[in-house]
Amino acid sequence: QVQLVESGGGLVQAGGSLRLSCAASGRTISRYAMGWFRQAPGKEREFESAISWSGGGIAYADSVKGRFTISRDNAKNTVDLQMNSLKPEDTAVYYCAAGRTPYYSGSYYDHEYDSWGQGTQGTVSS
């Protein structure tokens, strides 16, 4: 398995931006889809975005479409999530995840990912 470490969380006002980064170590992520999920207090973890191993396929949850942008740099073994126009309801712990199957396009389902970071807190104040 790959080790994942998220960074970039913090406190921001509504309408502001955060850029989350996920650094992988232990193995290359270049052959694996990557995903971002989040878990708000009292709620289940939910899918936010995924990017295929090549970067050619990208998906977003409806709630963040048009505001969040996922990207990857396979040479640096990193995946980023640019979050703009943030809302208080975006407040959550954000998790990076690496896909289970190589050369897979990505998935909304967390069971398709077998490596998870410890999460980074993003808080949006109103």
C-alpha positions in Angstrom: 0.0 0.0 0.0 0.9 3.6 -0.5 1.2 6.1 2.4 -0.8 9.3 1.8 -0.4 12.6 3.7 -2.8 15.5 3.2 -2.0 19.1 3.8 -3.4 22.5 3.1 -6.5 22.6 5.3 -7.3 25.5 7.5 -9.9 28.2 8.3 -11.3 30.4 5.6 -14.3 32.7 5.3 -17.2 31.9 3.0 -16.3 32.6 -0.6 -12.6 32.0 0.0 -10.4 29.3 -1.3 -8.2 26.4 0.0 -5.8 24.2 -1.9 -5.4 20.7 -0.5 -2.4 18.6 -1.4 -1.9 14.8 -1.1 1.6 13.5 -1.1 2.2 9.8 -1.7 5.1 7.7 -0.7 6.0 4.0 -0.7 4.9 3.4 -4.2 4.1 5.4 -7.3 0.5 6.5 -7.8 0.9 7.0 -11.5 -0.9 3.8 -12.4 -3.8 4.4 -9.9 -6.9 6.5 -9.8 -7.0 9.0 -6.9 -9.9 10.4 -5.0 -10.9 13.0 -2.5 -13.6 12.4 0.1 -14.8 14.4 3.0 -16.6 13.8 6.3 -18.5 16.5 8.1 -19.4 16.2 11.8 -22.1 13.7 12.4 -22.2 12.6 8.7 -20.9 9.8 6.7 -17.8 10.1 4.5 -18.8 11.2 1.0 -17.2 11.4 -2.4 -16.0 14.7 -3.7 -13.8 14.1 -6.7 -11.7 11.5 -8.5 -9.1 11.5 -11.2 -8.1 8.6 -13.4 -4.6 7.2 -13.4 -3.8 9.2 -16.6 -5.6 12.3 -15.5 -7.9 12.0 -18.6 -11.0 11.2 -16.6 -12.3 13.4 -13.8 -15.5 13.3 -11.8 -17.0 15.6 -9.2 -19.9 15.4 -6.8 -22.7 17.7 -7.8 -22.3 19.7 -4.6 -18.7 20.8 -5.6 -18.9 20.8 -9.4 -17.8 24.1 -10.8 -16.1 25.1 -7.5 -13.5 22.4 -7.0 -10.7 21.2 -9.3 -8.7 18.1 -9.0 -5.3 17.6 -10.5 -2.4 15.3 -10.3 1.3 15.4 -10.9 2.5 11.8 -11.4 6.2 12.9 -11.5 5.8 14.4 -8.0 3.5 11.6 -6.8 0.9 14.2 -5.7 -2.7 15.0 -6.1 -4.3 18.4 -5.4 -7.8 19.7 -4.8 -8.3 23.4 -5.5 -11.5 24.5 -3.6 -13.0 27.9 -4.5 -16.1 29.7 -3.5 -16.2 27.8 -0.3 -19.4 27.5 1.7 -19.9 26.8 5.4 -21.3 23.4 4.4 -17.9 22.5 2.9 -16.6 22.3 6.4 -15.2 18.8 6.9 -12.2 16.6 7.3 -10.9 15.9 3.8 -9.3 12.6 2.9 -7.1 11.6 0.0 -7.4 8.0 -1.3 -5.5 5.8 -3.7 -7.3 3.4 -6.0 -7.2 -0.4 -5.4 -6.8 -1.4 -9.0 -4.1 -0.2 -11.5 -5.2 1.5 -14.6 -8.7 2.0 -13.3 -10.6 5.2 -14.2 -11.7 6.0 -10.7 -14.9 5.6 -8.6 -17.4 7.3 -6.4 -17.3 4.3 -4.0 -14.8 4.3 -1.1 -14.4 0.5 -1.3 -12.6 1.0 -4.6 -9.8 2.7 -2.7 -7.4 0.8 -0.5 -5.1 3.5 0.9 -6.2 6.6 2.8 -4.6 9.5 4.4 -5.3 10.7 7.9 -7.2 13.7 6.7 -6.9 17.5 6.9 -9.5 19.8 8.4 -11.1 22.4 6.3 -13.3 24.9 8.1 -15.4 27.6 6.4 -16.9 30.4 8.5 -20.0 32.3 7.5 
